[in-house]
Amino acid sequence: MAAIPLDLLDRIRALERQVRELAGRAQTRPAMTQINHGAVVIGEGGSLDVRAPGGAQVLGVGQFATGRYGVSMAREDGTGIALEVGGNDTTAAQMVRLFARGGYPSPIVMDDGYADGYLGRPWVPIPLAPGAPVTAADWTTTHAGTIRTQHAVLAAQWSIWAPAGTTAEARLMLNKGGDLAQLGDTITATGKETYASQRITPNTHGLSHGEIAGLMIQARRTAGTGTATAWCHGIWGTNTINAKEAN
């Protein structure tokens, strides 16, 4: 058998070693710490979970435990969720909610969960004037204010007081471009004070987000000679509390 030069055997051994190294490197995944010129797609129920060193989740994107999809951002100190789009709650729809430190259960800022296009929180007061005397037999405006619609629901509280032997009525009116429409019921008082607490929903007031209109309390004396008093206890823009109020 012909003699094989030692240097050739050394070369073969070196080639074998290099092949083994290349094969090992081919099975090792590189660290994915940077992505350039491409998109990251997480599909089929996947999610992204970013946590602080202490274990508190600061960012969650994708599918929640209940099967809903959304985005959740929290504070690294574990004091609770700060921002949530959608969320784990199956009743939250795709709401956008901001939470104070401490997180759940009550958001301090949110859109309306049932009435699309309206603000849910914070509630916005609609200031009106104090009590006004009522002696006229015809409907007379005792309180008036302008509303820039932000919420779906108007929560209105007002009252009418009449002395003994005198009857008076009060109602809440909407002035939309000069057209007057009554909101809710007319209340009546004789020798007492009668209160109204009503939630005026979009199907009644018909106002879209950002629309400007006037609100008025009107009153009249229908019997007797005493002086009645109409009061506005407050009118707020609020969120809907169920799907029925949004329609």
Solvent accessible surface area in square Angstrom, and as a share of the most:
residue,aa,sasa,rsa
1,M,222,0.99
2,A,87,0.68
3,A,101,0.78
4,I,83,0.42
5,P,80,0.51
6,L,137,0.68
7,D,81,0.42
8,L,80,0.40
9,L,56,0.28
10,D,80,0.41
11,R,156,0.57
12,I,76,0.39
13,R,134,0.49
14,A,27,0.21
15,L,108,0.54
16,E,89,0.40
17,R,121,0.44
18,Q,93,0.41
19,V,97,0.56
20,R,154,0.56
21,E,83,0.37
22,L,117,0.58
23,A,57,0.44
24,G,40,0.39
25,R,168,0.61
26,A,81,0.63
27,Q,153,0.68
28,T,98,0.57
29,R,223,0.81
30,P,103,0.65
31,A,88,0.68
32,M,149,0.67
33,T,126,0.73
34,Q,135,0.60
35,I,94,0.48
36,N,98,0.50
37,H,196,0.87
38,G,57,0.54
39,A,93,0.72
40,V,99,0.57
41,V,131,0.75
42,I,89,0.45
43,G,46,0.44
44,E,190,0.85
45,G,29,0.27
46,G,25,0.24
47,S,63,0.41
48,L,81,0.40
49,D,72,0.37
50,V,61,0.35
51,R,133,0.49
52,A,15,0.11
53,P,147,0.92
54,G,81,0.78
55,G,38,0.36
56,A,30,0.23
57,Q,60,0.27
58,V,35,0.20
59,L,49,0.24
60,G,7,0.07
61,V,56,0.32
62,G,15,0.15
63,Q,69,0.31
64,F,39,0.16
65,A,103,0.80
66,T,71,0.41
67,G,32,0.31
68,R,58,0.21
69,Y,108,0.41
70,G,13,0.12
71,V,47,0.27
72,S,6,0.04
73,M,87,0.39
74,A,27,0.21
75,R,61,0.22
76,E,124,0.56
77,D,97,0.50
78,G,50,0.48
79,T,53,0.31
80,G,21,0.20
81,I,33,0.17
82,A,25,0.19
83,L,49,0.24
84,E,3,0.01
85,V,48,0.28
86,G,0,0.00
87,G,0,0.00
88,N,59,0.30
89,D,64,0.33
90,T,87,0.51
91,T,102,0.59
92,A,3,0.02
93,A,46,0.36
94,Q,106,0.47
95,M,18,0.08
96,V,72,0.41
97,R,19,0.07
98,L,74,0.37
99,F,4,0.02
100,A,46,0.35
101,R,190,0.69
102,G,50,0.49
103,G,9,0.09
104,Y,100,0.38
105,P,116,0.73
106,S,65,0.42
107,P,14,0.09
108,I,93,0.47
109,V,56,0.32
110,M,19,0.09
111,D,52,0.27
112,D,6,0.03
113,G,21,0.20
114,Y,99,0.38
115,A,6,0.05
116,D,133,0.69
117,G,61,0.59
118,Y,28,0.11
119,L,41,0.20
120,G,0,0.00
121,R,72,0.26
122,P,70,0.44
123,W,130,0.45
124,V,44,0.25
125,P,87,0.55
126,I,16,0.08
127,P,115,0.73
128,L,36,0.18
129,A,51,0.40
130,P,106,0.67
131,G,27,0.26
132,A,19,0.15
133,P,104,0.65
134,V,5,0.03
135,T,67,0.39
136,A,45,0.35
137,A,75,0.58
138,D,110,0.57
139,W,62,0.22
140,T,62,0.36
141,T,60,0.35
142,T,24,0.14
143,H,4,0.02
144,A,64,0.50
145,G,18,0.17
146,T,94,0.54
147,I,10,0.05
148,R,163,0.59
149,T,2,0.01
150,Q,68,0.30
151,H,4,0.02
152,A,0,0.00
153,V,0,0.00
154,L,3,0.02
155,A,19,0.15
156,A,1,0.01
157,Q,76,0.34
158,W,1,0.00
159,S,0,0.00
160,I,0,0.00
161,W,98,0.34
162,A,0,0.00
163,P,32,0.20
164,A,95,0.74
165,G,64,0.62
166,T,2,0.01
167,T,26,0.15
168,A,0,0.00
169,E,32,0.14
170,A,0,0.00
171,R,44,0.16
172,L,0,0.00
173,M,11,0.05
174,L,6,0.03
175,N,51,0.26
176,K,76,0.32
177,G,85,0.81
178,G,58,0.56
179,D,106,0.55
180,L,94,0.47
181,A,51,0.40
182,Q,70,0.31
183,L,1,0.00
184,G,34,0.33
185,D,94,0.49
186,T,55,0.32
187,I,17,0.08
188,T,63,0.36
189,A,1,0.00
190,T,72,0.42
191,G,40,0.39
192,K,117,0.49
193,E,57,0.25
194,T,32,0.19
195,Y,139,0.53
196,A,7,0.06
197,S,84,0.54
198,Q,34,0.15
199,R,94,0.34
200,I,5,0.03
201,T,21,0.12
202,P,19,0.12
203,N,110,0.57
204,T,68,0.40
205,H,7,0.03
206,G,44,0.42
207,L,3,0.01
208,S,67,0.43
209,H,100,0.45
210,G,45,0.43
211,E,52,0.23
212,I,87,0.44
213,A,7,0.05
214,G,17,0.16
215,L,0,0.00
216,M,26,0.11
217,I,0,0.00
218,Q,16,0.07
219,A,0,0.00
220,R,73,0.26
221,R,52,0.19
222,T,68,0.39
223,A,50,0.39
224,G,39,0.37
225,T,126,0.73
226,G,20,0.19
227,T,67,0.39
228,A,0,0.00
229,T,28,0.16
230,A,0,0.00
231,W,101,0.35
232,C,21,0.13
233,H,86,0.39
234,G,15,0.14
235,I,2,0.01
236,W,85,0.30
237,G,4,0.04
238,T,2,0.01
239,N,18,0.09
240,T,5,0.03
241,I,110,0.56
242,N,63,0.32
243,A,56,0.43
244,K,171,0.72
245,E,23,0.10
246,A,23,0.18
247,N,117,0.60
